[in-house]
Amino acid sequence: MSAPLAPARPSRLSLAVRDSRTMLRRNLLHARRYPSLTLNLLLTPVMLLLLFVYIFGGVMSAGIGGADRSDYIAYIVPGILMMTVGGTVIGTAVSVATDMNEGVIARFRTMAIHRGSVLVGHVVGSVLQCVASVALVGAVAVAIGFRSTDATALEWLAAFGLLTMFALALTWIAVGMGLASPNAEAAANSAQPLILLPLISSAFIPADSMPGWFRPIAEYQPFTPAIETLRGLLLGTGIGHNGWLAVAWCVGLTVLGYLWSTAQFSRDPK
């Protein structure tokens, strides 16, 4: 009689997927139990949206050649959505730094789990939180008058893809910041440019209306082409060369953040 066959061992890929799913569940549960950080980061884009629409909207609309406040709502919402992504990933940097500082990641290193699953859990969880945050801020924008009637279904799909790619790129950068920071406070401080860069982009006024010495700062950074591309997609207008620039920034930042994060994570703890 032949010997019973030994059960097949799970493949390396299936183990990585299983462990990554477990880490994703951990991070989502952590975000649900401690929502204050996410809510605080969401408050900034919502307050800026309300401030610029209801207090400065009339004046700013005239500055961009609009007829009334509704024109400025249409102009500002894409920038606010991109700012929401930048603000949300700050929470990821803080979360990663907290895990490092409290020894959680050091504990994971000693366990029989796929090493990359720890980072994958943080990254996928952060991207999902970014999408949810953008949806909430977008709902506020619609409630105060934003409309996207000229965009086609394909343009809406492209806009969602751009927001997801941008969230993925900034999340990997934020993970690297968290791994490189000695504590959560330092991680939050190092990630502040992700909130400040949209303020000096074309989010609130066109870049070509800025002073000549200041315009290059607004033009040669990742947020401006991403905002211009999202604005064109949501409003059904042309995007020109900004689409390729935005994709190039997303790919470049994703690769840079991934290499930085994995290098930091692979270092032996001191």
C-alpha positions as CSV (number, residue, x, y, z in Angstrom):
1,M,0.0,0.0,0.0
2,S,1.4,3.4,-1.0
3,A,2.3,5.9,1.7
4,P,-0.1,8.9,2.0
5,L,0.9,12.0,0.2
6,A,2.3,14.8,2.3
7,P,0.1,17.9,2.3
8,A,1.4,20.5,-0.2
9,R,3.3,23.3,1.4
10,P,2.0,26.8,0.6
11,S,4.0,28.7,-1.9
12,R,6.2,31.6,-1.0
13,L,3.7,34.0,-2.8
14,S,0.7,32.7,-0.9
15,L,2.5,33.1,2.4
16,A,3.5,36.7,1.5
17,V,-0.2,37.4,0.5
18,R,-1.5,35.9,3.7
19,D,1.0,37.8,6.0
20,S,0.4,41.0,4.1
21,R,-3.4,40.6,4.6
22,T,-2.9,40.1,8.3
23,M,-0.7,43.2,8.6
24,L,-3.3,45.2,6.6
25,R,-6.0,44.1,8.9
26,R,-3.9,45.1,11.9
27,N,-3.3,48.6,10.5
28,L,-7.0,49.1,9.6
29,L,-8.0,48.0,13.1
30,H,-5.5,50.4,14.6
31,A,-6.8,53.3,12.5
32,R,-10.4,52.5,13.5
33,R,-9.5,52.3,17.2
34,Y,-7.5,55.5,17.2
35,P,-9.3,57.8,14.6
36,S,-8.2,61.1,16.2
37,L,-5.0,61.5,14.1
38,T,-6.9,60.8,10.8
39,L,-9.7,63.2,11.8
40,N,-7.2,66.0,12.7
41,L,-5.4,65.6,9.4
42,L,-8.7,65.7,7.6
43,L,-9.7,68.9,9.3
44,T,-7.0,71.0,7.6
45,P,-8.2,70.5,3.9
46,V,-11.8,70.8,4.9
47,M,-11.2,74.1,6.8
48,L,-9.1,75.4,3.9
49,L,-11.8,74.5,1.5
50,L,-14.5,76.4,3.5
51,L,-12.2,79.3,4.2
52,F,-11.2,79.9,0.6
53,V,-14.7,79.4,-0.8
54,Y,-16.8,81.4,1.6
55,I,-14.3,84.1,2.8
56,F,-11.9,84.5,-0.2
57,G,-14.0,82.9,-2.9
58,G,-15.4,86.1,-4.4
59,V,-12.1,87.9,-4.7
60,M,-10.2,84.8,-5.8
61,S,-12.8,84.0,-8.4
62,A,-12.2,87.4,-10.0
63,G,-8.4,86.8,-9.8
64,I,-8.7,83.6,-12.0
65,G,-11.2,85.3,-14.4
66,G,-14.3,83.6,-13.0
67,A,-17.8,85.1,-12.9
68,D,-18.7,84.1,-9.4
69,R,-17.7,81.9,-6.4
70,S,-18.8,78.7,-8.2
71,D,-15.9,79.2,-10.7
72,Y,-13.4,79.2,-7.8
73,I,-15.0,76.2,-6.2
74,A,-14.4,74.3,-9.5
75,Y,-10.8,75.6,-9.5
76,I,-9.8,74.9,-5.9
77,V,-11.3,71.4,-5.3
78,P,-8.7,69.4,-7.2
79,G,-5.9,71.1,-5.2
80,I,-7.7,70.4,-2.0
81,L,-8.1,66.7,-2.9
82,M,-4.4,66.4,-3.6
83,M,-3.7,68.2,-0.3
84,T,-5.9,65.6,1.4
85,V,-3.7,62.8,0.1
86,G,-0.6,64.6,1.4
87,G,-2.1,65.2,4.8
88,T,-3.4,61.7,5.2
89,V,-0.1,60.0,4.6
90,I,1.5,62.0,7.5
91,G,-0.5,59.6,9.7
92,T,1.4,56.7,8.1
93,A,4.8,58.3,8.9
94,V,3.7,58.7,12.5
95,S,2.3,55.1,12.7
96,V,5.5,53.6,11.3
97,A,7.7,55.6,13.6
98,T,5.5,54.6,16.5
99,D,5.9,50.9,15.6
100,M,9.7,51.4,15.3
101,N,9.9,53.3,18.6
102,E,7.8,50.9,20.6
103,G,9.6,47.8,19.3
104,V,6.7,46.4,17.3
105,I,8.7,46.1,14.1
106,A,11.6,44.6,16.0
107,R,9.3,42.0,17.3
108,F,8.0,41.3,13.8
109,R,11.5,40.8,12.6
110,T,11.9,37.8,14.9
111,M,8.6,36.1,13.9
112,A,8.1,33.6,11.1
113,I,6.4,36.0,8.7
114,H,7.2,37.5,5.4
115,R,9.4,40.5,6.1
116,G,7.9,42.6,3.4
117,S,4.4,42.1,4.7
118,V,5.0,44.6,7.5
119,L,5.6,47.4,5.0
120,V,2.9,46.2,2.6
121,G,0.3,46.3,5.4
122,H,1.2,49.9,6.1
123,V,1.2,51.0,2.5
124,V,-2.0,49.3,1.4
125,G,-3.8,50.5,4.6
126,S,-2.6,54.1,4.0
127,V,-3.8,54.1,0.4
128,L,-7.2,52.9,1.5
129,Q,-7.4,55.6,4.1
130,C,-6.3,58.2,1.5
131,V,-9.2,57.0,-0.8
132,A,-11.7,57.2,2.0
133,S,-10.4,60.7,3.1
134,V,-10.6,62.0,-0.5
135,A,-14.2,60.7,-0.7
136,L,-15.1,62.5,2.5
137,V,-13.6,65.8,1.4
138,G,-15.1,65.4,-2.0
139,A,-18.5,64.9,-0.4
140,V,-18.0,68.3,1.4
141,A,-17.0,69.9,-1.9
142,V,-20.1,68.6,-3.6
143,A,-22.2,69.8,-0.7
144,I,-21.0,73.4,-1.1
145,G,-21.5,73.5,-4.8
146,F,-18.7,71.6,-6.7
147,R,-20.0,70.0,-9.9
148,S,-18.2,67.9,-12.5
149,T,-20.8,67.7,-15.3
150,D,-18.4,67.9,-18.2
151,A,-16.2,65.0,-17.2
152,T,-16.8,61.6,-19.0
153,A,-16.8,58.3,-17.2
154,L,-13.3,57.6,-18.6
155,E,-12.0,60.9,-17.2
156,W,-13.5,60.0,-13.8
157,L,-11.8,56.7,-13.9
158,A,-8.5,58.4,-14.8
159,A,-8.9,60.8,-12.0
160,F,-9.4,58.0,-9.5
161,G,-6.4,56.2,-10.9
162,L,-4.3,59.4,-10.6
163,L,-5.3,59.9,-7.0
164,T,-4.5,56.3,-6.2
165,M,-1.1,56.5,-7.8
166,F,-0.3,59.7,-6.1
167,A,-1.4,58.2,-2.7
168,L,0.8,55.2,-3.3
169,A,3.8,57.4,-4.2
170,L,3.5,59.6,-1.2
171,T,2.8,56.7,1.1
172,W,6.1,55.0,0.3
173,I,7.8,58.3,0.9
174,A,6.0,58.6,4.3
175,V,7.0,55.1,5.2
176,G,10.6,55.9,4.6
177,M,10.2,59.0,6.8
178,G,8.7,57.0,9.5
179,L,11.5,54.4,9.4
180,A,14.2,57.0,9.4
181,S,12.7,59.1,12.3
182,P,13.7,58.5,15.9
183,N,10.2,59.0,17.2
184,A,6.6,59.9,16.2
185,E,7.1,63.6,16.7
186,A,10.1,63.7,14.4
187,A,8.2,61.7,11.8
188,A,5.3,64.2,11.8
189,N,7.7,67.1,11.5
190,S,9.7,65.5,8.6
191,A,6.4,64.8,6.7
192,Q,5.2,68.5,7.0
193,P,6.4,69.3,3.4
194,L,3.6,67.0,2.2
195,I,1.2,69.6,3.5
196,L,3.2,72.7,2.7
197,L,4.0,71.9,-0.9
198,P,0.4,72.1,-2.1
199,L,0.2,75.6,-0.5
200,I,3.0,76.8,-2.9
201,S,1.6,75.0,-6.0
202,S,-1.2,75.9,-8.4
203,A,-3.8,74.6,-5.9
204,F,-5.1,78.1,-5.0
205,I,-4.0,80.4,-7.9
206,P,-2.5,79.7,-11.3
207,A,1.3,79.3,-11.3
208,D,1.7,81.8,-14.2
209,S,0.2,84.5,-12.0
210,M,2.9,84.2,-9.4
211,P,6.0,86.4,-9.3
212,G,8.8,85.3,-11.7
213,W,11.2,84.4,-8.9
214,F,8.6,82.3,-7.1
215,R,7.0,80.6,-10.1
216,P,9.7,77.9,-10.5
217,I,9.0,76.7,-7.0
218,A,5.4,76.1,-7.9
219,E,6.0,74.6,-11.3
220,Y,8.9,72.2,-10.6
221,Q,7.4,70.1,-7.9
222,P,5.1,67.0,-7.9
223,F,1.9,68.6,-6.7
224,T,1.4,71.2,-9.5
225,P,1.3,68.7,-12.5
226,A,-0.8,66.3,-10.5
227,I,-3.3,69.1,-9.5
228,E,-3.5,70.4,-13.1
229,T,-4.1,66.9,-14.4
230,L,-6.8,66.2,-11.8
231,R,-8.4,69.6,-12.6
232,G,-8.5,68.9,-16.3
233,L,-10.0,65.4,-15.7
234,L,-12.6,66.5,-13.3
235,L,-13.7,69.5,-15.3
236,G,-13.4,67.9,-18.7
237,T,-10.8,70.3,-19.9
238,G,-7.4,69.7,-21.5
239,I,-4.4,68.5,-19.4
240,G,-1.6,69.0,-21.9
241,H,1.8,67.8,-20.9
242,N,0.8,67.7,-17.2
243,G,-0.6,64.2,-17.5
244,W,2.8,62.7,-18.4
245,L,4.6,64.8,-15.8
246,A,2.2,63.7,-13.1
247,V,2.6,60.0,-14.0
248,A,6.4,60.4,-14.1
249,W,6.4,62.0,-10.6
250,C,4.2,59.2,-9.3
251,V,6.4,56.5,-10.7
252,G,9.6,58.2,-9.6
253,L,8.4,58.9,-6.1
254,T,7.1,55.4,-5.7
255,V,10.4,53.8,-6.8
256,L,12.4,56.2,-4.6
257,G,10.2,55.7,-1.6
258,Y,10.2,51.9,-2.0
259,L,14.0,51.7,-2.3
260,W,14.4,54.0,0.7
261,S,11.9,52.2,2.9
262,T,13.2,48.7,2.1
263,A,16.8,49.8,2.8
264,Q,15.8,51.3,6.1
265,F,13.7,48.3,7.0
266,S,16.5,45.9,6.1
267,R,19.1,47.6,8.4
268,D,20.0,45.7,11.5
269,P,18.6,47.4,14.6
270,K,21.1,49.4,16.6
